[in-house]
């Protein structure tokens, strides 16, 4: 038996890379189907010449994109075309924190902004830089591409973000040999077309990076109104100063987070998005 990592799934066939770089295309044993368990890209497995025999326990497990055992998520959002969205960025960050994965924020297409709008975006991003790595890049001008390579080095990375943000273009700029499919932004819809059709791990910077299909739904599954606040590192810093234990930072008197927002110590968009997400989760009917 050999040990390796699943790096690709297409048409029910798994490509497994062993510890020495060899690759095999395999199907899992029928017992997996009987147990209603489906191996996924990123899984560490045992296999022989014919089948995947065992899947080791996962360190983490993402649904969208369908990948496991990720070290960090490179969250790609565009400065323009489509327009930058703090709501979408915060939603991604919550979902990534839920899986205990380290996020890195990458802002693409900064060359499309005029000086005033770039200054405004940078001012707001400075708040996030207190808690996350933030990298600004231009795929076309190859600006700051090396910074992405360095932060991804030796890790299993997932490259995720809004459709049309330039995820595949970013990978092509880093390594032109990849020749990943890209497409233009739809002017009518204001967003990109899906060009990545499956999840695949690609060897990169002594580690792996996954180009993933664009996200269509970003639902807060398995997050309740009491755990949402714990997925905000900036709120956790302040919560020990709240008057009440278990403060939700929405309506309680003596809330340090609300006071910081009112005192403009928290980026307004950040706290207002939190309030939106709180209400969204609160109004969602439980599924049984």
N, C-alpha and C positions, 0 to 999 in steps of 0.2 A: 504493500500500500504506500501511496505517496501523499504528501501534504501540499496544498497550494491555495491560491486565491482565485475565486471566480472574477473574471475581468470583463465578460461580455455575455449577453443573453439575446439570442435572436432565433425566432421560430422554434422555441422549446429546446434549443441546443445551447449548452453552456460551454464557454471557452474558459479553461482553467490553466493558470500559469503556476508551475511548480517552483520549488525553492531555488532551482538552478536556471530558471528562465525558459524551460521547455513548456510547450503549450499543447493541450489536448482538447478536442471537442467531445463532450460527453452529455449523457442524459442521467438524471438522478434515478436511483432505485425506485421501484414501484411503491415501496413502503412509505415514501414521502407523500405520495398522492393519497395513500390510505389514511395517513395521519393529517391530511389537509395542510401540509406544510410545503411551501415553495421556496427553494433556495433562491438567493438573489445576488446580484452583482455586489462584490465586496466581501462576501462570505468566505471564511476560511474553512476548507473542506479536506476530507480524506477521500482518495479515489484510487481506482485501479485502471487497467487498460480499457475497461468497458463502461464504468459507471461512477457517479458520485455516491460514496458510501456513507458519509457522515458530515454533518454541518456542525462546526463548533459554536458555542454560545456567542451571541453578538454583543459587542460593546455598546452599540447603538443601532437604531433601525429607523430609517426614514421611509415614509410612504411616498411622498412626492418631493424629490425623485426617489425611485425605488432602489435604494442602495444601503448597505450596512457597513459598519466598522470604519466610519469616517473620522479622521483626526480633526479636520477643520473645514469650514464652509467658506468659500470665497463668494460673497454675495455681490453680484454685479448689477448695478443700476446705472442708467444713462443720465447724463446731465441734460440731454435734449434728444428728441426724436427716438423714443418717446420721452416726454418731459419727466424730470426728476420728481419722485413722489416720496415724501417722508412717511406717509401712511403705509405705503408698500414696504419701505425699508424697515419700519418698526414691526410690521407684521412678520416679515422674514426673521427678524432678530428674535422675536418671541418664540417662533416655531423652532429655530435652531437651538436656542437656550433650553427649550423643553427636552431636547435630545442630548443635552450635555455635550454639545459640539462647540468648539471655539469659532466664532465668526470673524471674518475679515471683510471690511467694506471696500469695494472697488467701484469707483465712479468713472465711467467711460465717456467718450465723446466730449471731453471738456473743451476741445478746440472749437466746438459749435456755439459756445456761449460768448457774448460780448463781455468786455471787461467789467462792467457794472454788475451784470448778473452772475458772473463768476465770483466776484468779490462777495456778493450776498450769499451765494451757496457756500463758499469757503467759511464765511463767518458762522453759519449754522452748523456746518460739518465740524467746526472746531469743538463744539460741545461733545459730539460723538467721539472725537479723538481722545477725550479723557478716559474712555472706557473700551475703545476698540481700535485696532489698527485701521487706518483709512488710507487708501492708495488712490490717487487720481491718475488716470491714464488717457492717452490718445492712441487708439489703434493705428490710425492712418499715419500719424506723425511719429509713431513708435516712442512716444514720450512716456518715460517711467515704466516701461515694460519689464526691465530687469528687476524692479522692486517686487513684482508679482512672482517672478522666478525664485527670488531669494526667500520669500515668505512661505512658498510652497515646498521648498526643498526637503526631501526625505520624509514627506508626510503623505497620507492618503487624503486627498483634497476632493471636495465636490464643488464644481463651478455651477452656481445656481443664481437665478434672478429673473427679472421680468423678461417676457418675450420681446425680442428686438433690441435688447440692451447691448448686444455685441459680445455675447459669451464666446461663440464659435470664432468670431473675428479676432477676439483677444488671443485665443489659443493659436490661431493661424499666424498672428503677429509674433508670438513667442517662438513658434516652430512652424515655418512655412511648409515643411514636409508633410504636415498633418493634412492639409488641403481639405479641411472640414467645410461642409456646405453652409453657405450664408445666403441671405436674401435681403431685399430692400424693405424699408418700412412702408406699410400701407398708409398712404396719405389720408384716405377716407376714414380708416379706423384709428389712426394715430398710434398704431402698435405694429410690432413685427409679426412676420409669419413664422410658424414653427418650421425650423430647418433640421433640428436634431430629432431623430425618430426613436432612438433607443438610448439606454444608459450604457456607457462603456468606459472602463478604466484604461487610461493611456499612460504608458511609462513616461515619467517627466521628473526632471531634477532629482534623480536618485529616489524617487517615490512614484506616486500615481496621482493622476488628476482625472476627474470624470466630467465630460461634457454631457449635459442632461437636457431632456426635453423641457421646453418652457412650462412654467407653472400655469395651470388654468384655474385651479381652486386652491385657496389658502385658508382652510377652515381650522378653527381652534378646537380640534377634537381632543378630548381628554384633558382639557384645561378648564378649571372652574374659576369662579370669581375670587376665590380665596388664594389660589396658587398663582394667578396671573402676575400679581405684584412681585413675586419672588423671581420672575424671569426678567426683571429690570435691574441690572447691577447698580445703576445710578440711584434708584429708589431704595435699594437695600442699604446703601451707605447712610441714608437719612432715617430709615425706619426705626432705628433704636431710640430716636428722639421723639417719636410719636407718643402721645399721651396714653393710648390704648394698645395693648398687645393685640395682634391680629388686625390692625388698622388696614382698611382696604384703600386708603388714600383717595377716597371719593367724596365723603360727606362728614367724616368724623371731626369733632372739635379737637384742637391741639394736634393736628396732623402736620408733621414736619415736611412732608412732601408737598402738600397743598400750600403751605407757607412759603416753601422754596419757589414754587411756581408763581405765586403772587408776588414774590420779591424778585422775579425774573432771574433766578438762579438756575432754573430748569428751562431748557428751550421750550417755548410755548407749544410748538407742534408735537413735541415728544409727550408732554403731559396730556394734551388734548386728544392725541391718538390713543393713549392709555384709557382715557374716559370712554372713547368710542368702542374700544375692544371690550371693556368691562360691560358696557350696556349690551353689546352684541352677544356676549357669552351669557349674560343674565337673561336675555330674552329668548335664547335658544332652548327649545323644548328638549328634555332628556330623551335619548333613544334607548329603548329597551329591547 
